[in-house]
Amino acid sequence: MIALSLAEIAEIVGGQSHDIPDPAATVSGPVVLDSREVQPGSLFVAFTGERVDGHDYAQRAVEAGAAAVLAARPVGVPAIVVDDVVAALGALARAVVGRLGTTVVALTGSAGKTSTKDLIAQLLERKGPTVYPAGNLNNEIGLPLTALRATEDTRHLVLEMGARYIGDIRYLTGLVPPRIGLVLNVGTAHIGEFGGREQIAQAKGEMVESLPEDGLAVLNADDPLVRAMSSRTKARVLLFGEAAEADVRGEKVRLTDDGRPAFRLHTPTGCSDVTMRLYGEHHVSNALAAAAVAHELGLSADEIAEGLSEAGTLSRWRMEVTERPDGVTFVNDAYNANPESMKAALRALAAMGKGRRTWAVLGQMAELGDASLAEHDAVGRLAVRLNVSKLVAVGGREASWLQLGAYNEGSWGEESVHVSDAQAAVDLLRSELRPGDVVLVKASRSVGLEQVAMALLENASEGEVADR
């Protein structure tokens, strides 16, 4: 974070100083939530969670070098006390970013946010220092924490914005107003909370409504609900996609023999060929979105194509491909799941596994409300249509719906199985995997299916497993 005195911070957040011997003392280190991450000069933010109260760690944080604590009550060590810690953190982020000349890029969408954010960050780093979130820090806590990492040298600040309810993105864009706003797609993630895709579109469109007249809305030409958002913004609009009308367009899209996307990139300033390191055709749309942002910020078509061809995965458990010494390949995409991302992962598995035996180890997609049965059934059916060799449905009711969909689509019988939990899936795979098999692991984060891939890879000693 840029250096600020404790007195300045107290004024910004409207807080009261407690047990601070020197109000001129400076916060120059990172803003952190975990006392184990404190560095000299940090500001430790004490949140009260469901299981842990950060106030209990305030003294430990100061002993580790924190300049002070942002807290909801006095804690016996230097602290700035506020009524609402979340609101205060947001106010601090808004003030800090407002003092900088950095270009703020924000993105949202039902699927692909984190992968696209990683691509944008890797492209923009070619033009200058770029700050972006680790993983998917995209809510009212994670977003300001990311923004507060920006300094005077930061040229680009890339922010991911998630939403569970209408108004969430409006709140986040109010904390850190973007100049470039990107909407990837409108799918069915969190449809149980929103009630329908039209309501999801209403929420996602808050991104473009926040943009200034001299800003840029980057919209998906291939998604009618996203494309229609052009009427909701005062900003200039740049379209991306495979549609002929897209300003940044992908043509001749194909998958390589091992399932990596390749395409011809067209931008308003030139064309170039891209062959990605990532797996799955769904990354084409993500790449075109990233290319549109990079084009706006001055990268040539050749620079963008080179960057996309070299870009890797920065966030864990998102199409993370690892090969065991015996040739079994694991695709760990277990960080989260919704119907769109689940179907995209299955298609990637089918492309990667041509001529090999494929396993889809799948679990619940959460927060689908009344659509849950139909969506799980559809995923099971798609696994059959894609000729996935083995479906392992892991968990309770929703997993049974996955298996039912597969069974009803075709006479799978022994090709699909329903197991109770991750350990049961591990036991099954240990007994049945053969060299050369390809295994996809995917479910909503709450299911914890990353344990399957981790357990089946942990016996390989360092150096024996080649991360692809």
PLY file of the C-alpha trace (Angstrom):
ply
format ascii 1.0
element vertex 468
property float x
property float y
property float z
element edge 467
property int vertex1
property int vertex2
end_header
0.00 0.00 0.00
1.07 3.60 -0.45
2.48 5.02 2.78
-0.14 6.67 5.00
0.05 7.81 8.59
-2.28 6.32 11.16
-3.84 9.77 11.56
-4.57 9.90 7.81
-6.11 6.44 7.85
-8.28 7.29 10.85
-9.58 10.37 9.03
-10.27 8.42 5.81
-12.25 5.67 7.55
-13.90 7.91 10.15
-12.34 5.95 13.00
-11.16 6.67 16.53
-7.54 6.11 17.54
-6.94 3.89 20.56
-3.61 3.11 22.24
-1.67 4.82 19.43
1.40 6.55 20.90
2.37 8.26 17.64
-0.42 9.18 15.16
2.30 10.08 12.64
3.50 6.48 12.55
3.22 5.13 9.00
1.53 2.11 7.48
3.85 1.13 4.67
3.37 -2.62 4.50
0.49 -4.70 3.15
-3.04 -4.71 4.53
-3.72 -8.24 5.80
-6.44 -10.32 7.44
-4.20 -13.13 8.67
-1.78 -12.34 11.50
0.61 -14.90 10.01
0.96 -12.67 6.93
1.94 -9.53 8.83
5.05 -7.71 7.69
6.73 -4.69 9.30
4.46 -1.70 8.77
1.33 -3.71 7.96
-2.23 -2.77 8.81
-3.97 -5.79 10.34
-7.73 -5.90 9.70
-9.67 -7.65 12.47
-12.79 -9.28 11.06
-15.28 -11.23 13.13
-16.12 -14.38 11.18
-18.34 -17.35 11.89
-15.52 -19.35 13.48
-12.64 -16.93 14.03
-12.54 -13.45 15.52
-9.60 -11.44 14.21
-9.65 -9.26 17.32
-8.25 -12.23 19.23
-5.10 -12.02 17.09
-4.53 -8.27 17.33
-1.72 -8.46 19.85
0.02 -11.19 17.88
-0.21 -9.04 14.74
1.37 -6.01 16.42
4.10 -8.15 17.94
4.84 -9.40 14.41
5.32 -5.83 13.18
1.89 -4.43 12.32
1.74 -0.66 12.73
-1.85 -0.87 13.95
-5.12 -2.79 13.79
-8.34 -1.77 12.03
-10.93 -3.02 14.49
-14.51 -2.82 15.70
-13.47 -2.40 19.34
-10.37 -1.47 21.37
-7.93 -4.38 21.53
-5.20 -3.18 23.90
-2.72 -2.42 21.11
-2.54 0.45 18.59
-5.89 0.42 16.78
-8.22 2.49 14.65
-11.72 1.60 15.84
-14.68 1.89 13.46
-18.35 0.93 13.52
-18.09 -1.28 10.42
-14.76 -2.87 9.52
-15.90 -3.96 6.05
-17.11 -0.46 5.17
-13.91 1.07 6.55
-11.75 -1.26 4.47
-13.70 -0.25 1.37
-13.36 3.46 2.19
-9.61 3.06 2.56
-9.34 1.29 -0.79
-11.41 3.97 -2.51
-9.22 6.73 -1.09
-5.93 5.02 -1.94
-6.84 4.19 -5.54
-8.20 7.72 -5.96
-4.72 9.10 -5.26
-3.10 6.94 -7.92
-3.00 7.33 -11.69
-3.47 3.63 -12.33
-5.90 2.34 -14.95
-8.58 0.24 -13.25
-9.90 -2.75 -15.22
-12.84 -4.65 -13.71
-14.54 -7.78 -14.98
-17.54 -9.88 -14.14
-19.48 -12.79 -15.61
-21.14 -16.05 -14.68
-18.17 -18.19 -15.69
-14.51 -17.70 -16.54
-13.83 -14.62 -14.41
-10.70 -15.87 -12.69
-9.17 -17.46 -15.79
-9.80 -14.28 -17.79
-8.42 -12.12 -15.01
-5.24 -14.20 -15.08
-4.95 -13.76 -18.86
-5.50 -9.99 -18.66
-2.88 -9.67 -15.93
-0.28 -11.59 -17.91
-0.90 -9.44 -20.99
-0.85 -6.11 -19.16
2.33 -6.96 -17.28
4.02 -6.58 -20.65
3.19 -2.86 -20.55
3.99 -2.11 -16.92
3.50 -3.04 -13.25
0.10 -4.71 -12.80
-1.74 -5.60 -9.60
-4.39 -8.33 -9.69
-6.01 -10.65 -7.14
-4.66 -14.03 -6.21
-7.39 -16.59 -6.87
-10.87 -15.08 -6.92
-10.82 -12.33 -4.30
-13.92 -10.73 -5.79
-16.19 -9.64 -2.94
-16.50 -6.69 -0.54
-13.45 -7.90 1.40
-11.20 -9.43 -1.25
-11.59 -6.59 -3.75
-10.39 -3.77 -1.46
-7.56 -5.96 -0.19
-6.38 -6.34 -3.78
-6.80 -2.64 -4.53
-4.75 -1.69 -1.47
-1.77 -3.55 -2.93
-1.46 -0.84 -5.58
1.39 1.67 -5.23
2.59 4.78 -7.05
4.32 2.51 -9.59
1.20 0.48 -10.43
0.15 1.07 -14.03
-2.81 -1.33 -14.16
-5.14 -2.58 -11.44
-7.20 -5.62 -12.53
-10.18 -6.47 -10.35
-12.60 -9.39 -10.46
-16.14 -8.68 -9.26
-18.60 -11.36 -8.19
-22.28 -11.04 -7.37
-24.88 -13.08 -5.53
-27.55 -10.38 -5.49
-28.59 -7.36 -7.52
-26.64 -4.38 -6.18
-23.44 -6.26 -5.35
-21.51 -5.07 -8.41
-22.86 -1.56 -8.00
-21.38 -1.57 -4.50
-18.02 -2.92 -5.66
-17.68 -0.47 -8.54
-18.45 2.28 -6.05
-15.47 1.18 -3.96
-13.01 1.19 -6.87
-14.52 2.77 -9.98
-13.22 1.13 -13.18
-12.33 2.91 -16.42
-12.59 -0.35 -18.36
-15.46 -2.68 -17.50
-15.70 -6.19 -18.98
-18.73 -8.51 -18.93
-17.94 -12.06 -20.04
-21.28 -13.86 -20.08
-24.62 -14.39 -18.39
-25.12 -17.99 -17.29
-26.81 -19.81 -14.44
-24.29 -19.49 -11.60
-26.19 -18.42 -8.43
-29.48 -18.67 -10.31
-31.05 -19.91 -7.08
-30.39 -16.51 -5.48
-31.19 -14.39 -8.54
-34.26 -16.24 -9.78
-33.45 -16.23 -13.50
-30.96 -15.28 -16.21
-32.66 -11.92 -16.80
-32.05 -11.01 -13.17
-28.44 -12.19 -13.49
-28.06 -9.94 -16.54
-29.49 -7.06 -14.54
-26.85 -7.61 -11.86
-23.91 -8.07 -14.24
-24.90 -4.99 -16.21
-24.25 -2.83 -13.17
-20.64 -3.05 -14.31
-21.19 -1.01 -17.48
-23.57 1.39 -15.74
-20.68 2.41 -13.48
-18.38 3.48 -16.30
-17.60 7.14 -17.06
-18.24 8.68 -20.46
-14.54 8.41 -21.31
-14.46 4.77 -20.20
-14.79 1.55 -22.17
-17.34 -1.27 -21.91
-15.95 -4.56 -23.24
-18.90 -6.83 -24.09
-19.34 -10.36 -25.43
-20.80 -10.18 -28.93
-21.71 -13.90 -28.75
-23.97 -13.54 -25.69
-27.22 -11.66 -26.50
-27.82 -10.70 -22.86
-24.35 -9.22 -22.58
-24.43 -7.53 -25.96
-27.69 -5.82 -25.00
-25.88 -4.09 -22.12
-24.46 -1.59 -24.62
-27.67 0.41 -24.10
-26.97 0.68 -20.37
-23.68 2.57 -20.51
-22.44 6.06 -21.37
-19.04 4.61 -22.22
-17.65 3.57 -25.57
-18.34 -0.10 -26.41
-15.85 -2.67 -27.74
-17.23 -6.09 -28.73
-15.28 -9.36 -28.55
-16.17 -12.86 -29.69
-16.52 -15.01 -32.78
-19.43 -13.03 -34.24
-18.68 -11.14 -37.45
-19.54 -7.84 -35.73
-16.95 -8.29 -32.98
-14.19 -5.67 -32.93
-11.78 -8.20 -31.44
-12.58 -11.49 -33.11
-11.46 -15.10 -33.18
-11.58 -17.04 -36.44
-10.61 -20.56 -37.51
-11.03 -21.79 -33.94
-9.84 -25.34 -33.39
-8.36 -27.61 -30.74
-4.92 -29.16 -31.05
-4.58 -32.93 -30.69
-4.08 -32.56 -26.93
-7.03 -30.20 -26.43
-5.42 -26.76 -26.52
-7.31 -23.96 -28.31
-5.86 -22.29 -31.38
-7.34 -19.47 -33.47
-6.65 -16.49 -35.67
-6.89 -13.24 -33.66
-8.30 -10.17 -35.41
-8.00 -6.74 -33.78
-8.65 -3.26 -35.21
-4.89 -2.88 -35.71
-3.93 -6.28 -37.08
-4.13 -10.08 -37.02
-2.01 -12.85 -35.53
-2.20 -16.56 -34.70
-2.67 -17.90 -31.19
-2.05 -21.39 -29.80
-2.72 -21.47 -26.07
-1.07 -23.48 -23.31
-4.41 -23.77 -21.53
-6.86 -26.60 -22.18
-10.40 -26.38 -23.51
-12.23 -24.44 -26.22
-13.97 -22.28 -23.58
-10.69 -20.42 -23.14
-11.12 -18.89 -26.60
-13.82 -16.53 -25.33
-11.73 -15.74 -22.24
-8.71 -15.03 -24.44
-10.67 -12.75 -26.78
-11.98 -10.78 -23.80
-8.44 -10.36 -22.50
-7.26 -9.40 -25.98
-9.89 -6.66 -26.18
-8.67 -5.12 -22.92
-5.04 -5.41 -24.01
-5.82 -3.80 -27.38
-7.42 -0.84 -25.62
-4.30 -0.41 -23.48
-1.90 -0.33 -26.39
-0.73 -3.86 -27.18
-0.38 -4.82 -30.82
-2.01 -7.92 -32.29
1.37 -9.69 -32.35
2.08 -8.77 -28.71
-1.34 -10.01 -27.65
-1.01 -13.26 -29.58
2.42 -13.90 -28.12
1.16 -13.19 -24.61
-1.89 -15.43 -24.96
0.24 -18.23 -26.40
2.62 -18.04 -23.44
0.06 -17.47 -20.66
-0.43 -20.12 -18.02
-2.76 -20.72 -15.10
-2.05 -18.39 -12.16
-4.83 -19.67 -9.88
-4.93 -23.12 -8.28
-7.38 -25.90 -9.14
-8.61 -24.34 -12.38
-7.96 -26.78 -15.22
-4.68 -27.58 -13.46
-3.20 -30.40 -15.54
-0.67 -32.76 -13.97
0.70 -36.05 -15.27
1.77 -38.91 -13.00
4.87 -40.97 -13.76
2.63 -43.80 -14.97
1.03 -41.55 -17.58
-2.27 -40.93 -15.78
-3.25 -37.28 -16.35
-5.27 -35.35 -13.76
-7.27 -32.25 -14.63
-7.97 -30.58 -11.30
-10.74 -28.04 -11.92
-12.23 -28.44 -8.47
-12.16 -24.84 -7.26
-15.78 -24.25 -8.23
-18.48 -25.28 -10.67
-21.63 -24.06 -12.37
-23.50 -25.57 -15.35
-21.54 -23.58 -17.95
-18.10 -24.29 -16.50
-18.96 -27.95 -15.87
-19.99 -28.48 -19.49
-16.89 -26.65 -20.73
-14.66 -28.85 -18.57
-16.32 -32.02 -19.90
-15.73 -30.88 -23.48
-12.10 -30.18 -22.63
-11.79 -33.67 -21.10
-13.21 -35.22 -24.25
-10.75 -33.29 -26.44
-7.74 -34.12 -24.24
-8.68 -37.78 -23.97
-8.99 -38.74 -27.62
-7.77 -42.31 -27.90
-7.49 -42.61 -24.10
-9.82 -43.70 -21.32
-11.47 -40.70 -19.65
-12.91 -40.27 -16.15
-15.26 -37.49 -15.03
-15.23 -37.26 -11.22
-18.02 -34.77 -10.59
-19.90 -33.41 -7.60
-22.61 -30.95 -6.69
-23.06 -27.59 -8.41
-24.37 -25.40 -5.60
-26.83 -22.49 -5.50
-28.96 -23.55 -8.47
-32.28 -23.45 -6.65
-35.22 -24.98 -8.52
-32.98 -25.55 -11.58
-30.69 -27.93 -9.72
-32.28 -31.24 -10.79
-32.45 -30.26 -14.47
-28.90 -28.87 -14.55
-27.30 -31.89 -12.86
-29.28 -34.21 -15.11
-28.06 -32.27 -18.17
-24.41 -32.57 -17.12
-24.77 -36.33 -16.68
-26.35 -36.61 -20.11
-23.58 -34.52 -21.70
-20.94 -36.85 -20.26
-22.57 -39.71 -22.18
-22.90 -37.73 -25.40
-19.20 -36.82 -25.22
-18.29 -40.50 -24.80
-16.61 -40.00 -21.44
-15.53 -43.48 -20.42
-16.40 -43.37 -16.72
-18.56 -41.02 -14.65
-17.99 -40.99 -10.89
-20.70 -38.92 -9.20
-19.58 -37.91 -5.72
-21.87 -36.85 -2.88
-25.55 -36.93 -2.02
-28.75 -36.03 -3.83
-27.20 -33.85 -6.54
-24.63 -36.53 -7.36
-27.44 -39.05 -7.77
-29.02 -36.67 -10.29
-25.75 -36.57 -12.25
-25.71 -40.36 -12.42
-29.40 -40.52 -13.28
-28.88 -38.17 -16.21
-26.07 -40.33 -17.52
-28.09 -43.52 -17.08
-31.14 -42.08 -18.83
-29.11 -40.77 -21.76
-27.71 -44.17 -22.64
-27.20 -47.70 -21.39
-24.21 -46.82 -19.27
-24.79 -49.22 -16.38
-21.34 -49.98 -15.02
-19.81 -46.96 -16.81
-21.31 -44.63 -14.17
-21.13 -44.96 -10.41
-22.37 -42.97 -7.44
-20.07 -42.80 -4.39
-20.64 -41.11 -1.07
-17.64 -38.84 -0.68
-14.16 -37.87 -1.89
-12.44 -40.71 -0.05
-14.71 -43.27 -1.69
-13.81 -41.76 -5.07
-10.10 -41.99 -4.21
-10.47 -45.66 -3.24
-12.31 -46.45 -6.46
-9.79 -44.66 -8.69
-6.81 -46.25 -6.93
-8.16 -49.66 -7.77
-9.20 -48.99 -11.35
-6.94 -46.35 -12.96
-4.69 -47.53 -15.76
-1.65 -45.87 -17.36
-2.74 -43.31 -19.92
-6.12 -42.50 -18.33
-7.28 -38.87 -18.14
-9.19 -37.82 -15.00
-11.26 -34.62 -14.61
-12.18 -33.58 -11.06
-14.79 -30.84 -10.71
-17.50 -29.65 -8.31
-18.51 -26.61 -6.30
-15.91 -25.51 -3.78
-17.93 -26.74 -0.80
-17.58 -30.35 -1.97
-13.79 -30.33 -1.61
-13.12 -32.60 -4.58
-9.58 -31.24 -4.99
-8.77 -33.84 -2.34
-9.24 -36.55 -4.96
-6.55 -35.26 -7.29
-4.23 -34.35 -4.42
-4.54 -37.77 -2.81
-3.85 -39.59 -6.06
-0.83 -37.43 -6.81
0.72 -37.24 -3.35
2.63 -40.51 -3.61
4.65 -39.22 -6.54
7.94 -37.82 -5.28
9.06 -34.35 -6.27
10.46 -34.39 -9.75
8.49 -37.47 -10.81
5.33 -35.53 -11.67
5.55 -33.23 -14.67
3.20 -30.26 -14.41
1.94 -29.56 -17.91
0 1
1 2
2 3
3 4
4 5
5 6
6 7
7 8
8 9
9 10
10 11
11 12
12 13
13 14
14 15
15 16
16 17
17 18
18 19
19 20
20 21
21 22
22 23
23 24
24 25
25 26
26 27
27 28
28 29
29 30
30 31
31 32
32 33
33 34
34 35
35 36
36 37
37 38
38 39
39 40
40 41
41 42
42 43
43 44
44 45
45 46
46 47
47 48
48 49
49 50
50 51
51 52
52 53
53 54
54 55
55 56
56 57
57 58
58 59
59 60
60 61
61 62
62 63
63 64
64 65
65 66
66 67
67 68
68 69
69 70
70 71
71 72
72 73
73 74
74 75
75 76
76 77
77 78
78 79
79 80
80 81
81 82
82 83
83 84
84 85
85 86
86 87
87 88
88 89
89 90
90 91
91 92
92 93
93 94
94 95
95 96
96 97
97 98
98 99
99 100
100 101
101 102
102 103
103 104
104 105
105 106
106 107
107 108
108 109
109 110
110 111
111 112
112 113
113 114
114 115
115 116
116 117
117 118
118 119
119 120
120 121
121 122
122 123
123 124
124 125
125 126
126 127
127 128
128 129
129 130
130 131
131 132
132 133
133 134
134 135
135 136
136 137
137 138
138 139
139 140
140 141
141 142
142 143
143 144
144 145
145 146
146 147
147 148
148 149
149 150
150 151
151 152
152 153
153 154
154 155
155 156
156 157
157 158
158 159
159 160
160 161
161 162
162 163
163 164
164 165
165 166
166 167
167 168
168 169
169 170
170 171
171 172
172 173
173 174
174 175
175 176
176 177
177 178
178 179
179 180
180 181
181 182
182 183
183 184
184 185
185 186
186 187
187 188
188 189
189 190
190 191
191 192
192 193
193 194
194 195
195 196
196 197
197 198
198 199
199 200
200 201
201 202
202 203
203 204
204 205
205 206
206 207
207 208
208 209
209 210
210 211
211 212
212 213
213 214
214 215
215 216
216 217
217 218
218 219
219 220
220 221
221 222
222 223
223 224
224 225
225 226
226 227
227 228
228 229
229 230
230 231
231 232
232 233
233 234
234 235
235 236
236 237
237 238
238 239
239 240
240 241
241 242
242 243
243 244
244 245
245 246
246 247
247 248
248 249
249 250
250 251
251 252
252 253
253 254
254 255
255 256
256 257
257 258
258 259
259 260
260 261
261 262
262 263
263 264
264 265
265 266
266 267
267 268
268 269
269 270
270 271
271 272
272 273
273 274
274 275
275 276
276 277
277 278
278 279
279 280
280 281
281 282
282 283
283 284
284 285
285 286
286 287
287 288
288 289
289 290
290 291
291 292
292 293
293 294
294 295
295 296
296 297
297 298
298 299
299 300
300 301
301 302
302 303
303 304
304 305
305 306
306 307
307 308
308 309
309 310
310 311
311 312
312 313
313 314
314 315
315 316
316 317
317 318
318 319
319 320
320 321
321 322
322 323
323 324
324 325
325 326
326 327
327 328
328 329
329 330
330 331
331 332
332 333
333 334
334 335
335 336
336 337
337 338
338 339
339 340
340 341
341 342
342 343
343 344
344 345
345 346
346 347
347 348
348 349
349 350
350 351
351 352
352 353
353 354
354 355
355 356
356 357
357 358
358 359
359 360
360 361
361 362
362 363
363 364
364 365
365 366
366 367
367 368
368 369
369 370
370 371
371 372
372 373
373 374
374 375
375 376
376 377
377 378
378 379
379 380
380 381
381 382
382 383
383 384
384 385
385 386
386 387
387 388
388 389
389 390
390 391
391 392
392 393
393 394
394 395
395 396
396 397
397 398
398 399
399 400
400 401
401 402
402 403
403 404
404 405
405 406
406 407
407 408
408 409
409 410
410 411
411 412
412 413
413 414
414 415
415 416
416 417
417 418
418 419
419 420
420 421
421 422
422 423
423 424
424 425
425 426
426 427
427 428
428 429
429 430
430 431
431 432
432 433
433 434
434 435
435 436
436 437
437 438
438 439
439 440
440 441
441 442
442 443
443 444
444 445
445 446
446 447
447 448
448 449
449 450
450 451
451 452
452 453
453 454
454 455
455 456
456 457
457 458
458 459
459 460
460 461
461 462
462 463
463 464
464 465
465 466
466 467
